[in-house]
Amino acid sequence: MLEISKVSYSYGGNSVFSDVSLNVAPGSFYFLTGPSGSGKTTFINLCAGALIPEIGSINVFGKDTQTMTSYDLSKMRQRLGIVHQNCEFLDHLSIEENIALPLSVAGLDSIKERANIFELMKWVGLHSKSKFKPEELSGGERQRAALARAVIMSPEIILADEPTGNVDWEMSQRLLTLLLELNKMGKTIFISTHDLSLVRLAKSKVKARTLRISNLKLSQAGADL
């Protein structure tokens, strides 16, 4: 589903990764940990095709991101759900419209999908705020809306970059519960986080693999997590 082979990447001549490899199987659950600035967001962006490795290759659903056309990338991203750290909403649209945006981009009729959108907003606890603008929501509500938008197309892989980074512990647990439910539905979950308490909680509920970026390398984290 996701194959990373001997990837190296740098910013401004400073190496972020060197010779990183990983195979992600369908239906698996991963955490990516590491100190701030270690490259967790860069790693997520490489997996999503937003960045291209300088050395090595990344294959998503059997295709190399370096050889994908813009059409290929668009089709691939319909099978990926991406939760960005800063949510990246369009402020002039309502939350309901923001969540439905991937449907519009894919050329689907969002009116026909309205029932599904409502059910999804109800699932994340935002159905009463569907007409609110992004600026009217709290940090936790925005994170839940970002997760809803990421899964509106029923993607096979969900890449979440610090999805609980700006919320309290209670909300972190709620967001984790949503991701665990998606994994039970067969979705592959890949979460970058600095919150080891969240990792420990998840590992008590699901068979999750924890990876760590450190000193340019990707390695399996110790069992003490």
C-alpha positions in Angstrom: 0.0 0.0 0.0 2.8 2.4 0.9 6.5 1.5 0.1 9.3 3.8 1.1 12.7 2.7 -0.3 16.0 4.2 0.7 14.7 7.7 0.8 16.9 10.7 1.5 15.7 14.3 1.7 17.1 17.7 2.7 16.2 21.3 3.2 18.6 24.0 2.1 21.5 21.5 2.1 20.6 20.2 5.6 19.7 16.5 5.6 16.4 15.5 7.2 16.4 11.8 6.3 19.0 9.5 5.0 18.4 6.0 3.6 14.9 5.6 5.1 12.8 2.5 4.2 9.4 1.3 5.3 6.6 -0.9 4.0 3.1 -0.1 5.3 0.5 -2.9 5.0 -3.2 -2.4 4.5 -5.2 -2.0 7.7 -2.1 -1.3 9.9 -1.8 1.4 12.6 1.4 3.4 12.9 2.7 6.2 15.1 5.6 8.4 14.1 7.4 10.0 16.9 10.5 12.2 17.3 11.6 15.6 18.6 10.4 18.9 17.2 12.2 19.6 13.9 13.1 15.9 13.3 11.1 15.7 10.1 7.7 14.2 11.0 5.8 16.7 8.9 8.2 16.3 6.0 7.7 12.5 6.2 3.9 12.9 6.0 4.3 15.3 3.1 6.6 12.8 1.3 4.0 10.0 1.8 1.3 12.3 0.4 3.2 13.2 -2.7 3.5 16.8 -1.7 7.3 16.5 -1.6 9.5 14.3 -3.8 12.5 12.4 -2.4 15.9 13.5 -3.6 17.2 9.9 -3.4 15.1 6.7 -3.3 11.5 6.2 -4.1 8.0 6.3 -2.5 5.3 4.0 -4.0 1.7 4.7 -3.1 -0.8 2.1 -4.3 1.8 0.7 -6.5 2.9 3.9 -8.3 6.1 5.9 -7.8 5.3 9.5 -6.7 8.2 10.8 -8.7 6.7 9.6 -12.0 3.1 10.6 -11.2 1.4 13.2 -13.4 -0.9 15.8 -11.8 -3.8 13.6 -12.8 -2.2 10.6 -11.1 -1.6 12.7 -7.9 -5.2 13.9 -7.9 -6.5 10.3 -8.1 -4.1 9.1 -5.5 -5.1 11.8 -3.0 -8.7 10.7 -3.4 -7.6 7.5 -1.7 -5.6 9.3 0.9 -7.1 11.3 3.9 -4.7 13.9 5.1 -5.1 15.8 8.4 -2.7 18.7 8.4 -1.3 20.2 11.5 -2.8 23.6 10.8 -6.1 22.3 9.4 -6.0 24.5 6.3 -9.6 25.5 6.0 -11.1 28.0 3.5 -12.3 30.7 5.9 -15.1 32.0 3.7 -16.8 28.6 3.6 -18.9 27.0 6.3 -17.6 23.9 8.2 -20.0 21.8 6.2 -18.8 23.2 2.9 -15.1 22.7 4.0 -15.8 19.1 4.9 -17.6 18.5 1.5 -14.8 20.2 -0.5 -13.0 16.9 -1.5 -16.3 15.8 -3.0 -16.5 18.9 -5.1 -12.8 18.6 -6.2 -13.5 15.0 -7.3 -16.5 16.2 -9.3 -19.1 14.4 -7.1 -22.5 15.9 -6.4 -22.3 17.0 -2.8 -26.1 17.5 -2.8 -26.6 13.7 -3.2 -23.9 13.2 -0.5 -25.6 15.6 1.9 -27.0 12.8 4.1 -23.5 11.2 4.3 -22.0 14.6 5.2 -24.6 15.1 8.0 -23.9 11.6 9.4 -20.2 12.2 9.4 -20.6 15.6 11.1 -22.8 13.9 13.7 -20.1 11.2 14.1 -17.5 13.9 15.0 -20.0 15.9 17.1 -20.3 18.9 14.8 -23.7 18.5 13.3 -25.1 21.5 15.3 -22.3 23.7 14.0 -22.5 22.9 10.3 -23.1 26.5 9.2 -20.3 27.9 11.4 -17.2 29.4 9.8 -13.8 27.9 10.8 -13.0 31.0 12.9 -16.0 30.3 15.1 -14.8 26.9 16.2 -12.5 26.0 19.0 -9.2 24.2 18.4 -10.6 20.8 19.2 -13.6 21.4 16.9 -11.4 22.4 14.1 -9.4 19.2 14.5 -12.5 17.1 14.4 -13.7 19.0 11.3 -10.3 18.3 9.7 -10.6 14.6 10.5 -14.1 14.6 9.0 -12.9 16.2 5.8 -10.0 13.7 5.6 -12.4 10.7 5.6 -15.3 12.1 3.6 -14.0 10.2 0.5 -13.6 7.0 2.5 -9.9 6.9 1.9 -7.8 3.7 2.3 -5.0 5.5 4.2 -5.3 8.3 6.7 -2.2 10.5 7.3 -2.6 12.6 10.4 0.1 15.2 11.3 -0.1 16.0 15.0 -3.9 15.7 15.0 -4.0 16.2 18.8 -1.2 18.8 19.0 -3.5 21.8 19.9 -6.1 20.1 22.1 -6.5 19.0 25.7 -6.2 15.4 26.9 -9.9 14.8 26.9 -10.2 15.9 23.3 -7.1 14.0 22.4 -8.7 10.8 23.6 -11.9 11.5 21.6 -9.9 12.1 18.4 -8.0 8.9 19.0 -11.2 7.0 19.5 -12.4 8.2 16.0 -9.1 7.0 14.5 -9.3 3.7 16.2 -12.9 3.2 14.9 -11.6 4.0 11.3 -8.9 1.4 11.8 -11.5 -1.2 12.8 -13.2 -0.4 9.5 -10.0 -1.5 7.7 -8.4 1.9 7.2 -4.7 2.2 7.4 -3.8 4.9 10.0 -0.5 6.8 10.2 -0.2 9.4 12.9 2.7 11.7 13.7 2.8 12.8 17.3 5.0 14.0 20.1 2.4 12.8 22.7 3.7 9.5 24.1 0.7 9.3 26.5 -1.5 9.1 23.4 0.7 6.4 22.0 0.5 4.3 25.2 -3.2 4.7 25.3 -3.6 3.5 21.7 -1.3 0.5 22.2 -3.6 -0.7 25.0 -6.4 -0.8 22.5 -4.9 -1.8 19.1 -1.8 -3.5 17.7 0.1 -0.3 16.7 3.7 0.0 15.6 5.6 3.0 16.8 8.4 4.5 14.7 10.9 7.2 15.7 12.8 9.7 13.6 16.2 10.5 15.1 19.6 11.4 13.7 18.3 11.2 10.1 17.1 7.6 10.5 13.7 5.9 11.0 13.7 3.1 13.5 11.2 1.1 15.6 10.7 2.7 19.0 11.4 0.7 22.1 8.8 -1.3 24.0 9.1 1.1 26.9 6.6 3.4 25.1 
